[in-house]
Amino acid sequence: MYRKTKSKKPKKQRKAQFKAPLHKRHKMMAAPLSPELRVKYDRRSFPVRKGDTVIILRG
């Protein structure tokens, strides 16, 4: 099995996230859904868009 990322260092992780192409950055910015929304949409997570309301649980 291989790692998607080349480095474990936070500085390089942030750089890769900010320098990524838009189509990949959109996929990286996905957030898990609440149990009610999981049932409604039949998905575990969705990419976050401008105007979405999110609840930060960690970090």
C-alpha positions as CSV (number, residue, x, y, z in Angstrom):
1,M,0.0,0.0,0.0
2,Y,1.3,3.5,-0.7
3,R,0.8,6.9,0.8
4,K,-0.9,9.6,-1.2
5,T,1.3,12.2,0.4
6,K,5.1,12.2,0.1
7,S,5.8,13.9,3.4
8,K,4.5,13.7,7.0
9,K,5.7,17.3,7.8
10,P,2.8,19.7,8.5
11,K,4.6,22.5,6.7
12,K,4.8,20.4,3.5
13,Q,1.2,19.2,4.0
14,R,-0.1,22.8,4.1
15,K,2.0,23.8,1.1
16,A,0.6,20.8,-0.9
17,Q,-2.9,21.7,0.0
18,F,-2.6,25.4,-1.0
19,K,-0.6,24.7,-4.2
20,A,-3.0,21.9,-5.4
21,P,-5.0,22.4,-8.6
22,L,-8.6,23.5,-8.0
23,H,-10.2,20.2,-8.9
24,K,-8.1,18.4,-6.3
25,R,-8.4,21.2,-3.7
26,H,-12.2,20.9,-3.9
27,K,-12.1,17.2,-3.1
28,M,-9.6,17.8,-0.2
29,M,-12.1,20.3,1.4
30,A,-14.7,17.6,2.2
31,A,-16.5,17.5,5.5
32,P,-18.4,14.5,7.1
33,L,-22.2,14.7,7.3
34,S,-24.4,14.3,10.3
35,P,-26.2,11.0,10.7
36,E,-29.5,12.5,9.5
37,L,-27.9,14.0,6.4
38,R,-26.1,10.7,5.7
39,V,-29.4,8.9,5.5
40,K,-30.9,11.7,3.4
41,Y,-28.1,11.9,0.8
42,D,-26.7,8.3,1.2
43,R,-23.2,9.7,1.5
44,R,-20.7,10.1,4.3
45,S,-19.2,13.4,3.3
46,F,-19.5,16.3,0.8
47,P,-17.1,18.9,-0.4
48,V,-17.6,22.2,1.4
49,R,-18.6,25.2,-0.7
50,K,-18.9,28.9,0.0
51,G,-22.1,29.6,2.0
52,D,-22.2,26.1,3.7
53,T,-22.8,26.0,7.4
54,V,-20.4,23.7,9.3
55,I,-19.9,22.8,12.9
56,I,-16.2,22.4,13.9
57,L,-15.8,19.5,16.3
58,R,-12.0,19.1,16.3
59,G,-9.0,21.4,16.0
